[in-house]
Amino acid sequence: MFGKSENMNEWLISTVRYILYMLYIKMIHGICVLGYRILHSRGFDRYNYILRRKTYALLFVVCIAVLKYFDEKFIEEEVVWLFIGYLVTLYLEMKENSSVTYGVGMACSFFEGYLAHIIPSDGANFVGFEENINIYEASQGVVFPVKKLFIIITKSLYCPPDLKHFNKNNQRLPYLEACQSLFEVEKDVAGAKGRTYRNSAYKIHRQNEPPVYLAAECATPLHTLHKALERRTLSESELIIPIIWYLLTTVHPCLIL
């Protein structure tokens, strides 16, 4: 009976200790990432950072309490070997992720070459996408209930020249109609002087209801990739998945996918 109890205690202590080791490693990694972001002025939301790690902190305290109760050491020398193993696997993952696939390249071009110019304020000539909508509302006498850019990602990659092509042949259903575009954004980019960017505004007509206004467009890399598919065979992992992953991981508060 006592043997079983001791075995259970040993199993519990070992499990708790290794959980604590993993939390140590995760904490060190998090501190390094945080330090990098602060040094490179990437921004740091302290409240959300702590909130997202509340569960880990609670688990850390529980592990410490259990080991303290059994009068066990918090750290053994084996944690060093675990950390080295973690660094080796992390390095291998970084090597795998260092290559840029066709889809990731198109997604980077879309985000850095387009969205980064029309969404945030540049602090000088362009006031930002949300303020651009406010100016449009004042000049056109309309209201956008959601002041964000809707990015339409179709599974078929089809991107029509006008979103009205998504309308159904049913008069009972809401339908889209193009309006006057938002005001142009003009910037000097990569040697091109006065390059212009423009977002389209649409209104959704509803039966017995006032129309709803929004800014929407398709993800233009999908249109390019749709054309590329007609010329060569590309796998889904090269195309759609990298684009969606990149946009989701770099999404801006003024974007809706």
Rosetta silent file (secondary structure, phi, psi, omega in degrees, C-alpha in Angstrom):
SEQUENCE: MFGKSENMNEWLISTVRYILYMLYIKMIHGICVLGYRILHSRGFDRYNYILRRKTYALLFVVCIAVLKYFDEKFIEEEVVWLFIGYLVTLYLEMKENSSVTYGVGMACSFFEGYLAHIIPSDGANFVGFEENINIYEASQGVVFPVKKLFIIITKSLYCPPDLKHFNKNNQRLPYLEACQSLFEVEKDVAGAKGRTYRNSAYKIHRQNEPPVYLAAECATPLHTLHKALERRTLSESELIIPIIWYLLTTVHPCLIL
SCORE:     score description
SCORE:     0.000 S_00000001
   1 L     0.000  -45.492  179.405    0.000    0.000    0.000 S_00000001
   2 H   -68.497  -32.402  178.944    2.816    2.373    0.954 S_00000001
   3 H   -63.278  -42.573  178.964    4.747    1.330   -2.158 S_00000001
   4 H   -64.307  -40.466  179.883    1.880    2.369   -4.394 S_00000001
   5 H   -64.128  -41.921  179.130    1.573    5.682   -2.586 S_00000001
   6 H   -65.578  -40.199  178.002    5.292    6.389   -2.983 S_00000001
   7 H   -62.163  -40.897  178.601    5.147    5.515   -6.691 S_00000001
   8 H   -63.722  -40.966  178.761    2.217    7.876   -7.153 S_00000001
   9 H   -64.078  -42.804  179.020    4.099   10.633   -5.358 S_00000001
  10 H   -63.553  -41.637  178.759    7.181   10.095   -7.509 S_00000001
  11 H   -63.160  -42.985 -179.677    5.053   10.140  -10.673 S_00000001
  12 H   -64.285  -44.474 -179.091    3.339   13.337   -9.545 S_00000001
  13 H   -63.766  -43.208  179.827    6.623   15.030   -8.636 S_00000001
  14 H   -63.078  -44.206 -179.664    8.245   14.075  -11.961 S_00000001
  15 H   -62.512  -46.612 -178.616    5.239   15.286  -13.962 S_00000001
  16 H   -64.155  -40.606 -178.481    5.052   18.575  -12.080 S_00000001
  17 H   -63.789  -42.645 -178.995    8.796   19.151  -12.381 S_00000001
  18 H   -71.115  -32.557  172.984    8.798   18.622  -16.157 S_00000001
  19 H   -62.946  -41.462  178.551    5.792   20.901  -16.553 S_00000001
  20 H   -63.437  -39.580  177.692    7.753   23.484  -14.580 S_00000001
  21 H   -60.360  -45.636 -179.877   10.757   22.968  -16.866 S_00000001
  22 H   -62.840  -36.718  177.756    8.602   23.601  -19.946 S_00000001
  23 H   -68.444  -37.372  175.373    7.216   26.734  -18.322 S_00000001
  24 H   -58.262  -49.924 -177.514   10.765   27.912  -17.555 S_00000001
  25 H   -62.381  -43.741  179.058   11.749   27.443  -21.195 S_00000001
  26 H   -62.827  -38.524 -179.718    8.583   29.154  -22.440 S_00000001
  27 H   -66.367  -43.302  178.742    9.180   32.043  -20.055 S_00000001
  28 H   -62.401  -43.442  178.209   12.787   32.534  -21.225 S_00000001
  29 H   -61.573  -43.401  179.433   11.641   32.452  -24.851 S_00000001
  30 H   -63.340  -39.387  178.919    8.884   34.978  -24.101 S_00000001
  31 H   -64.829  -40.286  179.275   11.309   37.332  -22.346 S_00000001
  32 H   -64.426  -44.437  179.490   13.665   37.206  -25.339 S_00000001
  33 H   -63.697  -43.066  179.734   10.826   37.950  -27.804 S_00000001
  34 H   -62.463  -44.211  178.393    9.539   40.754  -25.585 S_00000001
  35 H   -61.455  -39.441  178.624   12.992   42.296  -25.298 S_00000001
  36 H   -63.605  -43.679 -179.212   13.412   42.160  -29.068 S_00000001
  37 H   -64.424  -40.465 -180.000   10.073   43.908  -29.651 S_00000001
  38 H   -66.510  -43.244 -179.384   10.862   46.647  -27.148 S_00000001
  39 H   -64.884  -31.842 -177.812   14.350   47.241  -28.615 S_00000001
  40 L  -101.712   16.304  175.191   12.944   47.424  -32.135 S_00000001
  41 L    54.023   43.668  178.896    9.949   49.584  -31.145 S_00000001
  42 L   -82.790   -7.024 -177.906    7.402   46.945  -32.200 S_00000001
  43 L    91.217  149.109 -177.630    4.954   48.070  -29.507 S_00000001
  44 L  -149.371  111.635  177.124    3.960   46.289  -26.314 S_00000001
  45 L   -92.364   95.658 -173.456    0.442   45.952  -24.956 S_00000001
  46 H   -60.516  -41.877 -176.644    1.192   45.117  -21.328 S_00000001
  47 H   -62.684  -51.494 -179.136   -2.408   44.364  -20.341 S_00000001
  48 H   -66.679  -34.018  178.948   -3.094   41.886  -23.164 S_00000001
  49 H   -61.687  -45.697  179.818    0.357   40.329  -22.770 S_00000001
  50 H   -70.050  -39.921 -178.330   -0.303   39.531  -19.101 S_00000001
  51 H   -62.218  -41.056 -178.755   -3.906   38.475  -19.759 S_00000001
  52 H   -68.299  -22.514 -176.503   -2.881   35.936  -22.424 S_00000001
  53 L  -108.337   16.063 -178.829   -0.362   34.368  -20.025 S_00000001
  54 H   -62.886  -42.001 -179.082   -2.559   34.277  -16.936 S_00000001
  55 H   -64.409  -41.835  178.378   -3.115   30.506  -17.209 S_00000001
  56 H   -62.562  -40.881 -179.678    0.622   29.830  -17.523 S_00000001
  57 H   -63.926  -41.578  178.969    1.326   31.975  -14.468 S_00000001
  58 H   -64.109  -43.694  178.617   -1.297   30.096  -12.452 S_00000001
  59 H   -63.642  -37.574  178.087    0.112   26.732  -13.535 S_00000001
  60 H   -60.756  -45.996 -179.788    3.627   27.931  -12.637 S_00000001
  61 H   -63.883  -40.758  179.973    2.498   28.828   -9.094 S_00000001
  62 H   -63.310  -43.735  179.253    0.729   25.462   -8.685 S_00000001
  63 H   -61.786  -44.829  177.738    3.857   23.553   -9.758 S_00000001
  64 H   -59.859  -42.559 -178.811    6.025   25.520   -7.328 S_00000001
  65 H   -63.948  -41.991 -179.563    3.517   24.849   -4.534 S_00000001
  66 H   -64.061  -47.295 -179.928    3.448   21.085   -5.218 S_00000001
  67 H   -65.163  -35.853  176.838    7.248   20.778   -5.234 S_00000001
  68 H   -65.430  -38.572 -179.506    7.458   22.903   -2.087 S_00000001
  69 H   -62.778  -39.999 -179.056    4.907   20.656   -0.391 S_00000001
  70 L   -89.808    6.539  178.088    7.001   17.549   -1.105 S_00000001
  71 L    56.657   46.571  179.572   10.186   19.431   -0.200 S_00000001
  72 L  -107.050  157.332  176.816   11.657   18.881   -3.682 S_00000001
  73 L   -69.462  146.026  178.481   14.095   21.010   -5.644 S_00000001
  74 L   -77.735  -33.614 -177.169   12.561   23.365   -8.179 S_00000001
  75 L  -133.710  131.959  171.520   15.342   22.903  -10.734 S_00000001
  76 L  -111.026  166.684 -176.775   17.635   19.970  -11.499 S_00000001
  77 L   -65.877  -17.800 -179.286   20.583   20.042  -13.888 S_00000001
  78 H   -66.316  -19.449  178.893   18.565   18.116  -16.492 S_00000001
  79 H   -63.445  -28.601  178.590   16.679   21.324  -17.312 S_00000001
  80 H   -64.082  -43.132 -179.366   19.844   22.547  -19.051 S_00000001
  81 H   -68.917  -35.596  175.541   19.760   19.599  -21.467 S_00000001
  82 H   -63.348  -41.059  179.920   16.069   20.137  -22.096 S_00000001
  83 H   -66.353  -39.386  177.401   16.721   23.773  -22.921 S_00000001
  84 H   -63.485  -43.109  177.582   19.536   22.827  -25.322 S_00000001
  85 H   -60.968  -39.473  178.481   17.211   20.323  -27.000 S_00000001
  86 H   -63.769  -42.103  179.605   14.553   23.026  -27.305 S_00000001
  87 H   -64.184  -37.809  179.257   17.045   25.422  -28.936 S_00000001
  88 H   -64.562  -47.248  179.737   18.080   22.748  -31.439 S_00000001
  89 H   -65.926  -35.911  178.178   14.464   22.034  -32.481 S_00000001
  90 H   -65.305  -38.972  178.260   13.716   25.770  -32.605 S_00000001
  91 H   -63.962  -41.957  178.823   16.704   26.301  -34.889 S_00000001
  92 H   -64.031  -38.449  177.820   15.510   23.525  -37.224 S_00000001
  93 H   -65.173  -40.699  179.083   12.026   25.094  -37.355 S_00000001
  94 H   -64.257  -36.803  178.025   13.545   28.486  -38.190 S_00000001
  95 H   -65.032  -39.580  179.838   15.546   26.891  -41.009 S_00000001
  96 H   -67.572  -36.917 -176.362   12.360   25.331  -42.417 S_00000001
  97 H   -85.871   -1.326 -175.676   10.436   28.629  -42.204 S_00000001
  98 L   -75.507  -22.857 -179.665   13.211   30.728  -43.730 S_00000001
  99 L   -80.555  148.668 -179.714   12.197   29.942  -47.312 S_00000001
 100 L  -108.063  118.666  178.464    9.487   32.022  -48.992 S_00000001
 101 L   -80.651  173.024  179.854    6.904   30.108  -51.034 S_00000001
 102 H   -57.346  -47.174 -177.909    4.992   31.510  -53.993 S_00000001
 103 H   -66.113  -41.704  179.421    1.940   32.240  -51.838 S_00000001
 104 H   -64.341  -39.088  178.269    3.898   33.875  -49.015 S_00000001
 105 H   -62.108  -42.482  178.585    5.678   36.106  -51.511 S_00000001
 106 H   -66.808  -39.181  179.693    2.362   37.270  -52.980 S_00000001
 107 H   -65.760  -41.335  177.732    0.910   37.831  -49.496 S_00000001
 108 H   -62.278  -41.564  179.517    3.929   39.887  -48.431 S_00000001
 109 H   -63.507  -41.069 -179.610    3.606   41.977  -51.591 S_00000001
 110 H   -64.996  -44.248 -176.794   -0.097   42.557  -50.926 S_00000001
 111 H   -74.336  -53.485 -175.133    0.428   43.566  -47.308 S_00000001
 112 H   -75.592  -31.696 -176.282    3.662   45.549  -47.542 S_00000001
 113 H   -92.055   -9.960 -178.125    3.054   46.958  -51.009 S_00000001
 114 H  -134.539  -63.528 -175.363   -0.610   47.874  -50.630 S_00000001
 115 H   -60.665  -38.410 -179.270   -2.294   47.502  -47.239 S_00000001
 116 H   -65.452  -17.393  179.794    0.579   49.150  -45.387 S_00000001
 117 H   -94.227  -26.072 -173.586    0.054   52.242  -47.573 S_00000001
 118 H  -108.320   -8.065 -178.631   -3.735   52.572  -47.351 S_00000001
 119 L   -96.983  -63.236 -175.716   -4.534   51.507  -43.767 S_00000001
 120 L   -80.764  156.046  173.466   -2.284   53.307  -41.224 S_00000001
 121 L   -72.496  142.422  176.857   -1.664   57.043  -41.051 S_00000001
 122 L   -91.799    3.197  178.417    1.785   58.132  -42.212 S_00000001
 123 L    75.274    6.023 -179.136    1.753   61.027  -39.739 S_00000001
 124 L  -137.625  -86.257 -174.214    2.004   63.575  -42.531 S_00000001
 125 L   -86.096  -33.475 -176.858   -0.038   63.576  -45.735 S_00000001
 126 L  -106.439  130.737 -173.153   -2.332   60.579  -45.167 S_00000001
 127 L   -87.608   -8.524 -178.693   -4.632   60.526  -42.152 S_00000001
 128 L   107.060  158.313 -173.898   -5.312   56.786  -42.179 S_00000001
 129 H   -63.173  -45.029 -177.151   -8.073   54.554  -43.500 S_00000001
 130 H   -63.040  -42.248  178.817  -10.579   55.165  -40.701 S_00000001
 131 H   -69.836  -31.230  176.406  -10.258   58.944  -40.968 S_00000001
 132 H   -62.547  -38.153  176.372  -10.511   58.651  -44.748 S_00000001
 133 H   -66.744  -40.689  178.428  -13.915   57.012  -44.247 S_00000001
 134 H   -59.564  -41.995  178.665  -14.941   59.832  -41.882 S_00000001
 135 H   -65.061  -40.465  179.246  -14.089   62.395  -44.573 S_00000001
 136 H   -64.211  -43.164  178.704  -16.025   60.381  -47.157 S_00000001
 137 H   -59.207  -43.684 -178.176  -19.061   60.189  -44.858 S_00000001
 138 H   -65.867  -36.577 -176.919  -19.034   63.951  -44.351 S_00000001
 139 H   -80.536  -31.089 -176.186  -18.778   64.691  -48.088 S_00000001
 140 H  -100.645   -8.910 -179.848  -21.328   62.105  -49.265 S_00000001
 141 L    67.919   35.838  179.367  -23.805   62.327  -46.392 S_00000001
 142 L  -124.720  173.201  179.957  -23.677   58.596  -45.652 S_00000001
 143 L  -131.960  129.904  172.956  -22.678   56.451  -42.661 S_00000001
 144 L   -96.191  111.577 -179.806  -20.377   53.407  -42.586 S_00000001
 145 L   -64.761  -27.837  177.487  -21.476   51.252  -39.606 S_00000001
 146 L  -125.405  113.164 -176.936  -18.091   49.465  -39.704 S_00000001
 147 L   -90.998   63.689  179.425  -15.100   51.655  -40.516 S_00000001
 148 L  -139.421  162.658  177.524  -12.874   48.848  -41.698 S_00000001
 149 E   -94.054  118.826  177.987  -11.738   47.416  -45.020 S_00000001
 150 E   -84.632  118.458  177.002  -13.451   44.107  -45.825 S_00000001
 151 E   -99.957  119.253 -177.068  -11.055   41.770  -47.650 S_00000001
 152 E   -94.283  121.162  178.769  -12.934   39.079  -49.577 S_00000001
 153 L  -116.371  111.018 -178.433  -11.104   35.759  -49.903 S_00000001
 154 L   -95.897  143.370 -179.751  -12.862   33.256  -52.158 S_00000001
 155 L   -65.777  -32.475 -179.080  -12.081   29.556  -52.096 S_00000001
 156 L   -79.647   -7.969 -175.224  -12.185   29.430  -55.907 S_00000001
 157 L    73.111    1.374 -177.920   -9.730   32.381  -56.120 S_00000001
 158 L   -70.862  129.173  179.219  -12.257   34.136  -58.370 S_00000001
 159 L  -130.616   99.000 -177.256  -12.091   37.930  -58.027 S_00000001
 160 L   -70.303  157.325  177.912  -14.618   39.770  -60.214 S_00000001
 161 L   -66.947  -24.266  178.400  -13.908   43.334  -61.452 S_00000001
 162 L  -135.985  131.887 -176.981  -17.062   44.489  -59.642 S_00000001
 163 H   -65.779  -10.414  177.297  -18.429   42.906  -56.459 S_00000001
 164 H   -63.933  -18.529  178.188  -21.941   43.116  -57.929 S_00000001
 165 H   -68.400  -13.594  174.763  -21.073   39.845  -59.701 S_00000001
 166 H   -83.285   -8.869 -178.936  -21.517   38.161  -56.322 S_00000001
 167 L   -65.181  144.842  176.949  -25.195   39.211  -56.311 S_00000001
 168 L   -90.994  153.036  177.887  -27.803   36.470  -56.559 S_00000001
 169 L   -82.629   60.306  179.889  -30.626   36.522  -59.095 S_00000001
 170 L  -145.554  111.453 -175.452  -33.192   36.914  -56.364 S_00000001
 171 L   -66.507  -16.409  179.026  -34.759   40.317  -55.719 S_00000001
 172 L   -76.666  -22.568 -176.652  -35.655   39.332  -52.173 S_00000001
 173 L   -87.490  152.015  174.393  -32.005   39.008  -51.223 S_00000001
 174 L   -61.416  152.943  178.519  -29.696   41.959  -50.441 S_00000001
 175 E  -143.039  154.816 -176.747  -27.432   43.017  -53.305 S_00000001
 176 E   -93.734  145.555  174.091  -24.296   45.100  -53.732 S_00000001
 177 E  -140.760  132.238 -179.611  -23.921   48.277  -55.731 S_00000001
 178 E   -70.512  142.609  175.660  -20.696   50.217  -56.280 S_00000001
 179 L  -115.388 -177.146  173.443  -20.541   53.824  -55.068 S_00000001
 180 L   -61.385  137.573 -176.877  -18.049   56.594  -55.611 S_00000001
 181 L   -66.601  158.607  172.882  -14.618   55.435  -54.433 S_00000001
 182 L   -64.309  164.162 -177.704  -12.975   56.718  -51.272 S_00000001
 183 L   -64.976  142.837 -175.982  -10.546   59.570  -51.695 S_00000001
 184 L   -66.226  148.717  172.183   -7.242   58.612  -53.285 S_00000001
 185 E  -107.783  125.700 -177.718   -4.072   58.099  -51.302 S_00000001
 186 E  -117.157  124.765 -178.754   -1.006   59.479  -53.061 S_00000001
 187 E  -142.092  155.670  172.363    2.504   58.461  -52.014 S_00000001
 188 E   -91.747  116.246 -174.760    6.046   58.322  -53.379 S_00000001
 189 E  -131.905  123.967  173.086    6.990   54.637  -53.392 S_00000001
 190 L    50.498   42.865  177.220   10.164   52.958  -54.687 S_00000001
 191 L    87.107   -8.575  178.067   10.987   55.780  -57.073 S_00000001
 192 E   -90.343  111.263 -177.047    7.427   56.105  -58.388 S_00000001
 193 E   -80.714  131.974  175.621    6.351   59.701  -57.709 S_00000001
 194 E    65.771   35.711  176.640    2.733   60.319  -56.799 S_00000001
 195 E   -67.092  134.484 -176.126    1.607   56.683  -56.879 S_00000001
 196 E  -106.988  144.744  175.612   -2.120   56.545  -56.132 S_00000001
 197 E  -126.996  140.024 -176.570   -4.101   54.007  -54.128 S_00000001
 198 L  -140.953  136.749  176.740   -7.886   53.880  -54.098 S_00000001
 199 L  -109.111  144.835 -177.681  -10.454   51.873  -52.136 S_00000001
 200 L   -92.951  141.329  174.915  -13.938   51.082  -53.379 S_00000001
 201 E  -107.598  141.687  178.820  -17.116   51.839  -51.461 S_00000001
 202 E  -131.183  157.179  170.641  -20.242   49.726  -51.847 S_00000001
 203 E  -124.780  140.692  179.884  -23.763   49.860  -50.526 S_00000001
 204 E  -100.086  115.003  178.322  -25.853   46.836  -49.680 S_00000001
 205 E   -83.163  133.794  179.216  -29.479   47.263  -50.692 S_00000001
 206 E  -128.448  148.426  179.577  -31.991   45.525  -48.416 S_00000001
 207 L   -67.371  127.771  176.176  -35.730   45.086  -48.718 S_00000001
 208 L    58.579   22.680  178.998  -37.667   47.664  -46.703 S_00000001
 209 E  -136.537  151.197  176.155  -34.433   48.771  -45.014 S_00000001
 210 E   -67.269  151.990 -179.607  -31.994   51.642  -45.671 S_00000001
 211 E   -67.176  153.674  177.940  -28.796   50.644  -47.534 S_00000001
 212 E  -109.930  132.032 -177.769  -25.638   49.781  -45.612 S_00000001
 213 E  -102.103  142.616  178.044  -22.325   51.290  -46.735 S_00000001
 214 E  -156.561  160.981  173.788  -18.955   49.574  -46.487 S_00000001
 215 E  -103.291  123.634 -175.143  -15.471   49.520  -48.018 S_00000001
 216 E  -148.417  153.568  175.763  -14.721   46.174  -49.598 S_00000001
 217 E  -166.557  161.722  175.946  -12.517   44.511  -52.184 S_00000001
 218 E   -81.819  159.508  175.200  -11.096   41.131  -53.089 S_00000001
 219 L   -75.387  108.842 -173.657   -7.575   40.113  -52.127 S_00000001
 220 H   -59.886  -28.102  175.473   -5.733   40.965  -55.337 S_00000001
 221 H   -60.324  -30.521  178.420   -3.051   38.238  -54.869 S_00000001
 222 H   -65.271  -37.783  177.623   -5.837   35.695  -55.315 S_00000001
 223 H   -63.065  -43.525  178.510   -6.659   37.223  -58.688 S_00000001
 224 H   -63.902  -42.886 -179.211   -2.986   36.970  -59.691 S_00000001
 225 H   -68.738  -31.662  176.228   -2.751   33.401  -58.429 S_00000001
 226 H   -61.407  -41.130  176.367   -5.939   32.486  -60.265 S_00000001
 227 H   -67.537  -38.950 -179.867   -4.208   33.562  -63.468 S_00000001
 228 H   -64.915  -35.631  179.545   -1.050   31.685  -62.461 S_00000001
 229 H   -62.593  -28.647  179.829   -3.063   28.506  -61.920 S_00000001
 230 L   -73.208  -14.404 -175.651   -4.147   28.623  -65.540 S_00000001
 231 L  -110.497  -23.510  179.521   -0.492   28.443  -66.605 S_00000001
 232 L  -153.302  166.090 -178.651    1.075   26.032  -64.121 S_00000001
 233 L   -96.844  120.499  177.605    0.171   23.615  -61.334 S_00000001
 234 L  -124.045  140.835 -179.514    0.646   24.942  -57.806 S_00000001
 235 L   -77.138  162.587  179.235   -0.306   23.121  -54.618 S_00000001
 236 L   -62.453  -35.083  179.983   -2.723   24.538  -52.062 S_00000001
 237 L   -66.456  -26.570  177.762    0.116   24.838  -49.542 S_00000001
 238 L   -80.224  -22.691 -170.533    1.971   27.115  -51.977 S_00000001
 239 L  -108.007  -87.184 -166.844   -1.061   29.281  -52.639 S_00000001
 240 H   -68.132  -46.281 -174.678   -4.052   29.850  -50.404 S_00000001
 241 H   -59.212  -48.236  178.286   -2.751   28.699  -47.015 S_00000001
 242 H   -60.927  -37.084 -179.081    0.332   31.024  -46.945 S_00000001
 243 H   -64.919  -50.744 -178.297   -1.758   34.025  -48.014 S_00000001
 244 H   -63.187  -42.075 -179.627   -4.439   33.514  -45.362 S_00000001
 245 H   -61.507  -45.452 -177.613   -1.825   32.715  -42.691 S_00000001
 246 H   -65.045  -43.609 -178.979    0.213   35.836  -43.467 S_00000001
 247 H   -65.658  -38.481 -179.502   -2.807   38.141  -43.514 S_00000001
 248 H   -69.180  -35.251 -177.596   -4.152   36.733  -40.258 S_00000001
 249 H   -81.565  -13.690  179.201   -0.824   37.053  -38.463 S_00000001
 250 L  -119.603   16.816 -172.500   -0.283   40.629  -39.631 S_00000001
 251 L   -62.253  142.128 -179.175   -3.897   41.755  -39.547 S_00000001
 252 L  -101.395  151.327  178.780   -4.547   45.416  -38.690 S_00000001
 253 L   -55.733  -21.139 -179.474   -7.515   46.644  -36.566 S_00000001
 254 L   -94.258   14.944  179.078   -8.927   48.312  -39.713 S_00000001
 255 E  -118.031  142.724  171.866   -9.044   45.025  -41.638 S_00000001
 256 E  -130.605  124.316  179.202  -11.720   42.329  -41.715 S_00000001
 257 L   -99.409    0.000    0.000  -11.052   39.066  -43.554 S_00000001
